[in-house]
Amino acid sequence: MTERGRDSLVRDARHLAIGPSGARLEGGSLLIDIDELGAPWPRRVRGRVRLRPTLRIERSFVLDAAGRHRWWPVAPAARVEVELERPALRWSGDGYLDTNWGEAPLEDDFGEWSWSRAHQEDATLVFYDCRPRIGPPRGLALRFSNEDRCETLLAPPVCELPRSAWRVPRRTRADAGQRAVLREVLEDGPFYNRSVLEARVQGREAFAVHEHLSLDRFRARWVQYLLPFRMPRALRTRQPFEAL
């Protein structure tokens, strides 16, 4: 990901291009073509990701009392194929696609949130817990069945996890009296972390992808100074993805 100026953005109903990278809908799949430089070490990242939804949800959810922020779990379950030329990597497996949008910067209205997605044989479970800056905590506990149905669940109790290497707190949800086990750390930064968990949910063991975002930490001046080292910023406009 690279921060770019508005002149590098092109979009319509089926395409999105940011600089030399782009995404488009094709034959029921989302194709993402990547052509970027990595960070903090500048190496080329180039290739394609194909996402095929196996579940599709046509519904979004309000995240705050004022209705300024929404979340849409577009494909709670999907098959993903990754083919990179540089570095030479191939991978396929279960995936997920969602999107957030709103009328204000996230850090203005939220202090933190935790999110997790557990894939089961017959369903996908998603837990979303937000701490707004105004008002009580808000949360979602959802079950997406393989028949494209969405059900609201009674949320299991909060389960604390070990803090990250950057001392960012982590918490998730698991059945009463059960604990979640941190199996793998996928990303660990000063305000965001992503992990693989194992937990008992609704009486069944499940592996889950979990993330925690601290927007209090994100607002800190010292973190803002670090951002360009993690996400490069383009110094000049580059032409949008040529397929558009």
Buried (B, 14 or more C-beta within 10 A) or exposed (E): EBEBEEEBEBEEEEBBBBBBBBBBEEEEBBBBBBBBEBBEEEEBBBBEBBBBBBBBBEEBBEBBEBEBBBBBBBBBBBBBBBEBEEEEEEEEEBBBBBEEEBEEEBBEBBBBBBBBBBBBEEBBBBBBBBBBEEEEEBBBBBBBBEEBEBEEBEBBEBBEBEEBEBEBBBBBBBBEEBEBEBEEEEEEBBBBBBBBBBBBBBEEEBBBBBBBBBBBBBBEEEBEEBBEEEEBEBEEEBEBBEEE
